[in-house]
Amino acid sequence: MLAIGEVSRRSGVASSALRFYEERGLITSERAGSGHRHYPRSVLRRIAFIVFAQRIGLTLEEIGAELAKLPPHRAPNRRDWSRLSATWTLRIDQRIAELERLKAGLGDCIGCGCLSLKRCKLANPGDRAAGLGPGPRYWIGDQPLAGA
């Protein structure tokens, strides 16, 4: 069993974040008679998973759903992790495509100041693209409408 400070040091995650993850049900601890949290060593793998999953864009709810697929009373093994990560390729590819669109369009927008709702990929409220849904529709992959 590891004290919260040790888990924080070894995982690189702040103690406050560990308590938050625990409140959200992503990790669990046992309480000593003094009320101090103690974690099994296997929690380090779960924390590494949480950090990685956040970096690829999973929400805490999605992370919780993924963690629920892992065995609760033993450290996940390579096969467990492979099973989870197999579905992430599409998610990562989508994220790469989104970043490539941002990279390609960013040079046109820096400093232009136009904020044209007909041309700008960053702001489109009230224009015809808004009919496609909220937010920066062209940045997330929608194609400009004819005349927009």
N, C-alpha and C positions, 0 to 999 in steps of 0.2 A: 504494500500500500504506500502511496506517495501523498505527502502533504500538498496543499494547494500551491504553496510557494515553489516547491520542487517541480510540480507539473508546469507551472508558469515558466520557470527557468528552462526546463528541458524542451518545452514546446514552443517557446518564444511568444506565447499568448499571455496577455495581461490577466492577472487574477480576477479583475472585474469582468473580463470577457468570459472567463471560465464560469463564474457565477451566473452570468447571463445565459450561456449555453445550457447550464444546468436548469435554470428557470424555464427554458424553452424545451426541456426534455431531450436535448441532444446528447448529453452526457449525464452520468450519475455518480454520486459519491456516497460514502458511508460517513455517518457522523460519530465522532468520538464522544466520550462522556462530557468533554468540555465544549462540545458543539462544533469543533473544528472539522472541516471537510478532509476526507482521505479518499484517494482515488486508486483504483487498481491500475497496474502498469499498462494494461491494454487501452486505457483511455488516451494514451499518447497517440496511438494509431487513429483513433476516432477524431481527435483534435486535428491531426495532420490532414485527415480526410475533409473535415469541415473547412479548414483554411484553403485547401486546394479547390474544393467545390465552390467556395465563394469566389475564388479567383477566376473560375471559368464561367461565373455568372449565375449559379444556382441560388435561389432564394433560401432563406432558413427553413421555410416550409418544405421546399423540395429536398433540402439536405436531410431534414427529419424523416421524410418519407423514404429516402434512400437508406439512411441508417437503420430504419425499422426492418429492413430486409436482411440485416446482418445478424449473426447469432448473438444473443444477449449476454451469454455467460462464458464466453471465451474470446480470445483475441481473433479477429478475422484473419484468415489466411489468404494466400495469393489467389486462390480460386474464388474466394468470396469477393475480393476486390475486382478481379477480372470480370466477374458477372455484373457487378455494378457499373463499371466503367465502359462496358461494351456499348451501352446506349448513348454515351456522351459524344461520340464522334460527330454525329450530326449537329449537336449543340455547339461544339467547338468550331466546326466548319461554318455555321451560321454566324458565330461571333467574329471569325476571321473575315468573312465577307462584309459584315457590318463595318469593321475597322478599315477594310480596304476602301469602301465607299466613302468613309469619313476622310481618309487620307487623300483620296483622289479629288474630293470636292473642297477640301480645306483651303488650298491655295487660292481658289477663286473668291473665297469669302473673307479672308483675313484683311481687315482694313477697308473693305469696299464701302461699307456704310449704307449700302442701298436698302437692305432689308425688304427688297421687292417681294411681295407675296406671290407674284406670278413666276419669279425665277428662283428665289432663294430656297435652298434646300434646308435651311435651319428654321425658318419661321414661315408658317403658312396659315395661321388662323384666319378664318373668314374667306379664304379663297376657295376655288373649286376643289383643290386637293383635300380640303377639310371634309368633303363628303366621303372620303375614303376612311375617315376615322380621325381620332385625336392625335396630336403630336406631329413630329417632323416626318411626315409620310414618305417623302423621297429618300430620306436618310435610312429609313428602315426597309427600303427595298421596293416601295410602290413606284410605278412608272408615272411620269407626269401625264395628266389628262390633256387631250387636244385643246389648245386655247388657254391652258392654265399657265 
